[in-house]
Amino acid sequence: MTEPSNPAAFFASTRVLEPEQIAMQAGQRVPFLRLPQRATVFADRGLRLRQLAAGHPMRDYLLFVADIAQAQHEALQHHPDVKLPDLAAIEAASQALRPPLPADLWPRDPAWRAVLRQVLGPLRDRLPEGPARETVQRVLDADSDWLERQAGLITQGIMFGLDLGTAPLVAAGLQVYFTHMAIATAEEHGTLRAFGVTEPLTRCPCCGSAPTAGVIRIGADDAGVRYLHCALCSTQWHYVRIKCANCESTKGIHYQSLEPEGEAAPERPVGLKPGAVRAECCDECGHYLKLVAMDRDPEVEAVADDLASLPLDLLVSEAGHQRTGHNLMLLFSDPEPEAASANHPPDDGGGG
């Protein structure tokens, strides 16, 4: 991907001096949570990835992640029963303003590894011979201890020692597992009883994970409202607009996009509509989070559009801002050589 000689020339930046006051009718209640739907969450992601892949510089990778999403969809439809928090645990979490399914502390059911293999088996079978298929096979061949170590690093957000080449594959199984638990916990205890406001507000109220992006909704109940989209369980929770999703400041917020609206720019992939993806930047803490706007493109999907707008990450980073949250399908870090070697899965001789 060719970077422009002057990245700032491609920015459209709008500075907001005061917090935006969302106009609502008197007494209108904005739904706090939008839980993932078992029948559509991964299917919609895969469809959007295929739409965005056409003519995209990252076409092959977007199609690879689309294949992962299809396999995730199939695995989620027949997820085995796993241990869920009981009512006492839910009430204790509520009183402490903590999520009832904390990904970094939850004792993972061994069934998640079987689910991972249910995801990766069909994915491997769809791939042609080559490095991608060999990498999938290496994870399938990995022992339980290695998988659990890698899963622990992912759920704790620790990059040191994480095998970045296989991390999206391990994360794919964790996403199905935690998505199922969020859905099943709501079905068993009721959404309002199971999940509520937690602290910090910038973390998922179901599993405590970081967001991938914000979503500006359309629709009768929440038109123009911003939700944060959990990177792990795909739950969306209400988070007011023009407020940093890292430090929660309402000062120094401004927005950057790949080009001024209505103008063409070589850095914007053809599948992304102008203004549909922006970076909300905070001058107070130097972080940013992307926003995908359904009023600009009703087809946007947080994970897919975040991946497809990687040029925006590069440009915002050039301006000195650090990303808040992450996309588990594309993680960036440089582990130490010794750690990378020690945490590498068993290799059957193939590349990856």
Disulfide bonds with the S-S distance in Angstrom:
none
